[in-house]
Amino acid sequence: MSDFKLKIETKKLQSGRFQVNFSTGQEGYYGYLLAEPQTAVSEIISKITRHISAFDNSERYFQRNLFSLGNRQANSGRILIFKR
């Protein structure tokens, strides 16, 4: 599932942060991400790709606190992903 089309739209919020709306093509994933103004586009794409790819192992993804003690990124909770 590493090769998929990613459509991204951004909206600047009053707080100065950006709400990133994204969707994939045939995989049917869509979601939202909150990004800081200084965040690079490549970092945003990397984060989205990493989270979508993690759905291949859904038990590990949804229970990441049990499997990645000390390896978790502090800002990874600012993303919501849904499947159509």
C-alpha positions as a printed Julia matrix, in Angstrom:
84×3 Matrix{Float64}:
   0.0    0.0    0.0
   2.98   2.29  -0.3
   1.96   3.57  -3.75
  -1.17   5.66  -3.54
  -2.31   9.05  -4.73
  -2.63  11.66  -2.06
  -4.81  14.74  -2.47
  -4.09  17.56  -0.02
  -5.91  20.81   0.72
  -4.95  23.31   3.42
  -6.82  25.93   5.38
  -5.15  28.53   7.59
  -6.8   28.8   10.99
  -7.07  31.93  13.15
  -4.49  30.42  15.51
  -1.92  30.53  12.7
  -1.83  26.74  12.35
  -2.93  24.92   9.22
  -5.68  22.33   8.92
  -4.59  19.85   6.27
  -7.4   17.85   4.65
  -6.2   14.78   2.77
  -7.67  11.85   0.88
  -6.36   8.86  -1.02
  -7.68   7.51  -4.27
  -8.88   3.94  -4.41
  -7.81   3.05  -0.86
 -10.65   5.22   0.45
  -8.82   6.91   3.31
  -9.39  10.53   4.24
  -8.62  12.66   7.23
  -7.36  15.8    8.83
  -4.06  16.91  10.23
  -3.15  19.93  12.31
   0.21  21.43  11.27
   2.33  24.25  12.58
   3.2   27.08  10.14
   6.89  26.14   9.97
   6.21  22.47   9.16
   7.62  21.41   5.77
   5.25  19.93   3.19
   7.5   16.88   2.87
   7.15  16.27   6.62
   3.36  16.47   6.38
   3.28  14.03   3.45
   5.64  11.69   5.3
   3.45  11.73   8.39
   0.27  11.02   6.44
   1.95   8.23   4.49
   3.35   6.68   7.67
  -0.06   6.63   9.37
  -1.91   5.27   6.35
   0.71   2.57   5.85
   0.37   1.6    9.51
  -3.21   0.49   8.84
  -1.71  -2.7    7.32
  -1.1   -3.8   10.91
  -4.19  -2.31  12.51
  -3.82  -4.02  15.9
  -0.39  -2.51  16.34
  -1.53   0.88  15.03
  -4.51   1.21  17.32
  -2.58  -0.09  20.36
   0.67   1.8   19.7
   1.18   2.6   23.38
   1.64  -1.1   24.07
   4.18  -1.71  21.33
   6.35   1.41  21.16
   7.41   2.35  24.64
   9.63   5.4   24.35
   9.49   5.53  20.54
   6.28   7.51  20.17
   6.4   11.02  18.75
   4.76  13.62  20.96
   2.83  15.36  18.15
   1.49  12.25  16.42
  -1.93  12.69  18.04
  -2.86  15.58  15.75
  -4.1   13.41  12.91
  -7.49  11.83  12.26
  -7.9    9.14   9.61
 -11.14   7.56   8.4
 -11.94   4.9    5.82
 -14.88   5.26   3.46
